[in-house]
């Protein structure tokens, strides 16, 4: 596809995605980012990127505002609806304050007017990459918790949720009609399955899984 280039890096590698209709800008940014070790993919238009990059792409997006077809701001608004999408840096040769404000409100983490200093762009990309890595790490931790919770029985989830609400073993036992000893057994099993070393860890995990407020237990009978 004309105007689209990609390196041979693994598709899961954090990559700088560049969308700009100016081939000189694409070439310059491609060289700049590769010079400091970033994998790079470049695109002429938002539609090219949308057709090529999967939703789970990691890294960051350097996006020009004025593009053929769908402009950068409108494309950014579309991307904003995808919670897991990578950080976006906007750039334009016709910048003004209202445009910058609209870009930030739409979800951009930075806004660079052209011509920009190479160091400014590299700093913006480094910040975006760090944000993306932190978001992906958090999503991985959340998924790990959900996977561990999937190994719990409904009764263990119920006990976990009640403990997270600050209830003592005897209170949990009274509420669900079990003996206190049985509740302790369920709690111990749940803590081991969740990998919680302390009660505080156990409660924090329950909070992150929204068990403190009663969910997700809808599939328990």
TORGU-913097 format. One record per residue (C-alpha): x, y, z; residue in one letter. Coordinates in steps of 0.001 Angstrom, whole numbers, plus 500000, padded with zeros to 6 digits. Example, Ala and Ser with C-alpha at 12.3 -4.5 7.8 and 13.67 -1.06 7.14 Angstrom:
REM residues 2
512300495500507800A
513670498940507140S
//
This chain:
REM residues 221
500000500000500000X
501530503311499020X
502420505548501962X
502539502635504425X
505761501103505674X
506481498607508416X
509541496981509875X
509910493299510643X
509543493679514410X
507168491428516319X
503586492681516088X
503491492830519907X
506514495160520086X
505848498707521237X
505832500684517988X
505617504340517015X
502781504644514491X
502966507807512369X
500082509187510286X
500971512129508027X
500130512791504378X
503485514535503786X
506028511908502629X
508916514120503758X
507531514244507307X
506917510499507306X
510454509809506131X
511993512230508620X
510061510821511582X
510751507261510496X
514476507997510531X
514321509919513798X
512507507207515713X
514583504373514278X
517762506263515220X
516873505820518901X
515705502239518549X
511922502487518150X
510120500204515694X
508136502445513315X
505157502125510991X
504073505050508810X
500756505787507102X
499505508443504692X
495928508581506022X
493852507560509009X
491983505021506878X
495268503268506030X
496119502989509695X
492642501811510664X
492816499074508038X
496273497932509084X
496658498310512851X
494772495979515211X
492975497402518229X
495521495809520538X
498512497555518903X
500932498787521523X
503183501809521545X
501945505267520552X
500416507147517640X
501893510365516197X
498961511877514335X
498813514883512009X
495687517029512331X
495180517854508651X
494869514643506663X
493146513570503450X
489732512102504163X
489144511793507899X
491075514550509703X
493215513881512748X
490882515418515334X
487869513465514112X
489927510276513991X
491151510927517532X
487556511210518708X
486848507799517200X
489858506319518946X
488859507840522277X
485983505360522458X
488477502499522676X
489616502385526277X
492639500204525527X
493942502333522671X
497511503607522672X
498466507204523649X
498213509798520867X
500471512764520085X
498969515362517756X
501050517505515403X
500131520199512882X
501623523008510842X
498580525237511448X
498241525091515204X
496205527428517337X
495162527361520980X
491531526291520394X
492744523421518222X
495199522326520904X
492436522435523513X
490141520336521313X
492921517825520789X
493633517432524487X
489924517155525285X
489645514447522629X
492343512456524408X
495729513510523013X
498523513472525568X
500593516101523736X
500255518631520906X
503298519679518871X
503229522492516281X
505331522069513152X
508198522632512812X
509085520988516121X
512462520268517653X
513534516655517382X
514123516543521144X
510569517727521813X
509162514954519653X
511401512309521191X
510467513463524690X
506766513307523811X
507137509810522355X
509150508599525350X
506387509829527665X
503716508198525505X
505604504899525413X
505957504937529199X
502230505578529592X
501392502772527201X
503691500334529011X
502101501253532348X
498585500811530944X
499423497442529426X
501023496274532676X
497916497313534589X
495655495509532109X
497825492393532469X
497546492551536263X
493788493007536033X
493481490040533682X
495591487914536004X
493222488769538864X
490193487875536744X
491823484585535765X
492509483746539384X
488993484712540408X
487646482339537761X
489150479475539788X
487091480390542878X
483852478666543694X
480782480852544072X
480920480389547835X
484563481456547931X
483708484568545912X
480850485318548278X
483107485013551316X
485754487167549602X
483218489896548928X
481893489900552483X
485403489984553944X
486191492934551659X
483235494779553179X
484916494543556556X
482881491708558018X
484455489410560603X
484357485653560150X
481487485256562596X
479501487960560767X
480112486260557424X
479082482951558935X
475841484428560249X
475027486175556957X
475431483130554714X
474351480465557216X
477618478609557711X
479779477849560711X
482664480179561500X
485125477313560994X
483717476667557512X
484006480356556648X
487673480315557690X
488255477346555399X
486602479106552446X
488551482286553121X
491836480384553320X
491161478571550056X
490206481810548323X
493323483597549555X
495571480773548305X
493898480683544905X
494149484460544565X
497787484504545680X
497000486914548540X
499732486841551180X
497869489005553663X
494274489926554429X
495025493453553196X
496119492010549823X
492942489927549730X
490724492939550365X
492563495034547749X
492061492304545165X
488353492136545995X
488109495908545531X
489770495746542124X
487374492991541119X
484372494968542388X
483444492177544815X
483039494666547642X
479874495894545919X
478460492481545181X
479731491742541676X
480569489833539637X
478477487028541161X
475513487014538799X
476458483599537392X
476587481995540837X
473690479829541900X
//
